[in-house]
């Protein structure tokens, strides 16, 4: 499952990307070239810079240095048009508390000018795939963190983004929902959607990613297919590679495994 991205044909491209806060660099020197239809996993301990990187790629956070190109265009050229083709799923989705799940999905689709018939067809399919049918008419304020995340994912996917950015998408999901989300990402990739997601759950990255990048202290330490990283690093597992590249696995660097309820263990 290998894709070879051409930097000139990359769907997501970062060159020397960096961001500092209060004179401390959260991310620096980040170079990425992610091919159309590729699933790319961002791995790293807490505080590695994954969320900051995703926010810069999404156009939510202005880089302190470097450039971002989405579909071959820089944000400065036409930010509104670029945001129309990007779907962002943050770790804590911003739902409207007094809308039902179905109403929230319809609202997001209308903001992207999706016609009603297409919206309803996509909504029904996604509610079914993500096991949301039973709670779709409940108010968003009543949802658990996992359900809120799934509703927001469904809403974003009704807009058919060409680039999908997800921050810790499996955290808080039960095992069945986590598996459904992985299957959905594979399905979207086959449709040509480019997907970048951050995660602490190494099994998720091994199962569905074409390539992974390991980020630590704001810098990309390694990237490639899991097989390539094993061969390059002389390790049998992605976990061993992760621990070696993030200073041996102290508390802040320990990768998370899934609990019985599908959430990430801490």
C-alpha positions as CSV (number, residue, x, y, z in Angstrom):
1,X,0.0,0.0,0.0
2,X,2.6,2.6,-1.2
3,X,2.0,5.9,-2.9
4,X,4.8,7.9,-4.2
5,X,3.9,11.6,-3.9
6,X,5.3,14.0,-6.4
7,X,6.0,17.3,-4.7
8,X,4.6,19.3,-7.7
9,X,1.5,17.1,-7.7
10,X,1.0,16.9,-4.0
11,X,-2.5,17.5,-2.5
12,X,-0.9,18.7,0.7
13,X,2.5,20.3,0.7
14,X,4.5,22.1,3.4
15,X,7.9,23.7,2.9
16,X,9.9,24.8,5.9
17,X,6.7,25.2,8.0
18,X,7.1,26.6,11.5
19,X,5.2,28.3,14.2
20,X,6.5,29.8,17.5
21,X,4.6,30.9,20.6
22,X,6.2,33.2,23.2
23,X,9.6,32.7,21.6
24,X,9.3,28.9,21.7
25,X,9.0,26.9,18.5
26,X,6.0,24.5,18.5
27,X,6.9,23.3,15.0
28,X,9.9,24.1,12.9
29,X,11.3,23.0,9.5
30,X,8.3,20.8,8.6
31,X,8.4,19.5,5.0
32,X,5.5,17.4,3.7
33,X,4.4,16.2,0.3
34,X,1.2,14.0,0.5
35,X,-0.2,12.6,-2.7
36,X,-3.8,12.8,-3.8
37,X,-5.8,9.9,-2.2
38,X,-3.1,9.1,0.3
39,X,-3.8,8.4,4.0
40,X,-0.9,9.9,6.0
41,X,-0.6,9.3,9.8
42,X,0.9,11.9,12.1
43,X,2.4,10.2,15.1
44,X,4.0,11.9,18.1
45,X,3.8,12.3,21.9
46,X,1.8,15.0,23.6
47,X,3.2,18.4,22.8
48,X,5.0,17.2,19.7
49,X,3.3,19.8,17.5
50,X,0.7,17.7,15.7
51,X,-2.3,19.9,16.4
52,X,-0.3,23.1,15.6
53,X,0.7,21.5,12.3
54,X,-2.8,20.5,11.4
55,X,-4.1,24.0,12.2
56,X,-1.5,25.5,9.9
57,X,-2.4,23.1,7.1
58,X,-6.1,23.9,7.6
59,X,-5.5,27.7,7.3
60,X,-6.6,28.3,10.9
61,X,-3.2,29.3,12.2
62,X,-0.7,31.6,10.3
63,X,2.8,30.0,10.1
64,X,5.7,32.0,11.5
65,X,7.8,30.7,8.6
66,X,7.4,28.5,5.6
67,X,4.6,27.9,3.2
68,X,1.6,25.6,2.8
69,X,0.1,24.5,-0.6
70,X,-3.2,22.7,-0.9
71,X,-4.0,21.3,-4.3
72,X,-1.0,23.2,-5.7
73,X,-2.2,26.6,-4.4
74,X,-0.9,28.7,-1.5
75,X,-3.3,30.1,1.0
76,X,-2.5,33.7,0.1
77,X,-3.7,33.2,-3.5
78,X,-7.3,32.4,-2.6
79,X,-7.9,31.3,1.0
80,X,-11.7,31.1,0.7
81,X,-11.6,28.8,-2.3
82,X,-9.0,26.6,-0.6
83,X,-11.1,26.3,2.6
84,X,-14.0,25.0,0.4
85,X,-12.0,21.9,-0.4
86,X,-10.7,21.2,3.1
87,X,-12.5,19.3,5.8
88,X,-11.2,19.8,9.4
89,X,-12.2,17.6,12.3
90,X,-10.7,19.0,15.5
91,X,-10.2,16.9,18.7
92,X,-13.1,18.8,20.3
93,X,-15.8,19.4,17.6
94,X,-17.7,22.8,17.8
95,X,-21.3,21.6,17.6
96,X,-24.4,23.8,18.1
97,X,-25.8,22.6,21.4
98,X,-29.5,23.2,20.6
99,X,-29.5,21.6,17.1
100,X,-30.1,17.9,16.7
101,X,-27.3,15.9,15.1
102,X,-29.2,15.7,11.8
103,X,-29.9,19.4,11.8
104,X,-26.2,20.1,12.5
105,X,-25.1,18.0,9.6
106,X,-27.7,19.8,7.3
107,X,-26.4,23.2,8.5
108,X,-22.8,22.4,7.7
109,X,-23.8,21.0,4.3
110,X,-25.8,24.1,3.5
111,X,-22.8,26.3,4.3
112,X,-20.9,24.4,1.6
113,X,-23.9,24.8,-0.8
114,X,-24.5,21.1,-1.1
115,X,-27.9,20.6,-2.7
116,X,-30.6,19.1,-0.6
117,X,-30.9,15.7,-2.3
118,X,-27.2,15.1,-2.3
119,X,-27.0,16.2,1.3
120,X,-29.8,13.9,2.4
121,X,-28.3,10.9,0.6
122,X,-24.9,11.5,2.0
123,X,-26.3,12.2,5.5
124,X,-28.3,9.0,5.6
125,X,-25.3,6.9,4.4
126,X,-22.9,8.4,6.9
127,X,-25.4,8.1,9.9
128,X,-25.7,4.4,9.0
129,X,-22.0,3.8,8.6
130,X,-21.1,5.6,11.9
131,X,-23.9,3.9,13.9
132,X,-25.6,7.3,14.5
133,X,-29.1,6.5,13.4
134,X,-30.6,6.0,16.9
135,X,-29.3,9.4,18.2
136,X,-29.6,11.6,15.1
137,X,-32.7,13.4,16.3
138,X,-31.3,14.1,19.8
139,X,-29.9,17.5,20.7
140,X,-26.1,17.8,20.3
141,X,-25.9,18.9,24.0
142,X,-26.8,15.4,25.0
143,X,-24.0,13.7,23.1
144,X,-20.9,12.0,24.5
145,X,-17.5,13.2,23.3
146,X,-17.3,10.2,20.9
147,X,-20.8,10.9,19.4
148,X,-20.0,14.6,19.0
149,X,-16.9,13.7,17.1
150,X,-18.8,11.2,14.8
151,X,-21.5,13.8,14.1
152,X,-18.9,16.4,13.1
153,X,-17.1,13.8,10.9
154,X,-20.4,13.0,9.2
155,X,-21.2,16.7,8.7
156,X,-17.7,17.4,7.2
157,X,-18.0,14.4,4.8
158,X,-21.3,15.5,3.5
159,X,-19.4,18.4,1.9
160,X,-17.1,15.9,0.0
161,X,-13.8,17.6,0.9
162,X,-10.8,16.8,-1.4
163,X,-8.5,17.1,1.7
164,X,-9.5,15.8,5.1
165,X,-7.6,16.7,8.2
166,X,-8.4,14.9,11.5
167,X,-6.9,15.6,14.9
168,X,-7.0,12.4,17.1
169,X,-10.2,11.1,15.4
170,X,-10.4,7.7,17.2
171,X,-10.0,9.1,20.7
172,X,-13.3,8.6,22.7
173,X,-14.7,6.1,20.2
174,X,-15.8,2.6,21.2
175,X,-14.2,-0.3,19.2
176,X,-17.0,-0.7,16.8
177,X,-17.1,3.1,16.0
178,X,-13.3,3.2,15.7
179,X,-13.4,0.4,13.2
180,X,-16.2,2.0,11.2
181,X,-14.2,5.3,11.1
182,X,-11.1,3.4,9.8
183,X,-13.2,1.7,7.1
184,X,-14.7,5.1,6.2
185,X,-11.3,6.7,5.8
186,X,-10.2,3.8,3.5
187,X,-13.4,4.3,1.5
188,X,-12.8,8.0,1.2
189,X,-9.2,7.4,0.1
190,X,-10.4,5.2,-2.7
191,X,-12.6,8.0,-3.9
192,X,-9.5,10.2,-4.1
193,X,-9.8,12.1,-0.8
194,X,-6.4,13.0,0.7
195,X,-6.4,12.3,4.4
196,X,-4.0,13.4,7.1
197,X,-4.8,12.4,10.7
198,X,-2.9,12.6,14.0
199,X,-3.1,9.7,16.5
200,X,-1.5,8.2,19.5
201,X,-3.0,4.8,18.7
202,X,-0.3,3.1,16.7
203,X,-2.5,0.2,15.6
204,X,-4.7,2.6,13.7
205,X,-1.7,4.0,11.8
206,X,-0.4,0.5,11.0
207,X,-3.8,-0.7,9.7
208,X,-4.8,2.0,7.3
209,X,-1.9,4.5,6.5
210,X,0.0,4.5,3.3
211,X,2.7,6.4,5.1
212,X,3.4,7.8,8.6
213,X,5.4,10.6,9.9
214,X,6.8,10.7,13.5
215,X,6.9,14.1,15.0
216,X,8.8,15.0,18.2
217,X,9.5,18.4,19.7
218,X,8.2,20.1,16.6
219,X,10.3,18.3,14.1
220,X,9.7,15.4,11.7
221,X,12.0,12.6,12.8
222,X,11.1,10.0,10.2
223,X,8.5,9.2,7.6
224,X,7.7,6.4,5.2
225,X,5.6,3.3,5.0
226,X,5.7,1.1,8.2
227,X,7.7,-1.5,6.3
228,X,10.2,1.1,5.2
229,X,10.6,2.4,8.7
230,X,11.1,-1.1,10.1
231,X,13.8,-1.7,7.5
232,X,15.5,1.6,8.0
233,X,15.5,1.4,11.8
234,X,16.1,-2.3,12.2
235,X,13.1,-2.7,14.5
236,X,10.3,-5.2,14.3
237,X,7.4,-2.9,15.4
238,X,6.2,0.6,14.9
239,X,6.0,1.0,18.7
240,X,9.7,0.3,19.0
241,X,10.5,2.8,16.3
242,X,8.3,5.4,17.9
243,X,9.9,4.9,21.3
244,X,13.4,5.1,19.9
245,X,12.7,8.4,18.0
246,X,10.9,10.1,20.9
247,X,13.7,9.6,23.4
248,X,13.0,6.2,24.7
249,X,9.4,6.5,25.9
250,X,9.2,8.6,29.0
251,X,5.7,9.4,30.2
252,X,5.2,12.2,27.7
253,X,6.4,10.1,24.8
254,X,4.6,6.8,25.5
255,X,2.3,5.8,22.7
256,X,-1.3,5.1,23.6
257,X,-3.0,1.7,23.2
258,X,-6.7,1.3,23.0
259,X,-8.8,0.6,26.1
260,X,-11.6,-1.9,26.0
261,X,-14.0,1.0,25.2
262,X,-12.0,2.1,22.2
263,X,-10.6,5.2,23.8
264,X,-6.9,5.9,24.1
265,X,-5.3,4.7,27.3
266,X,-3.2,7.3,29.1
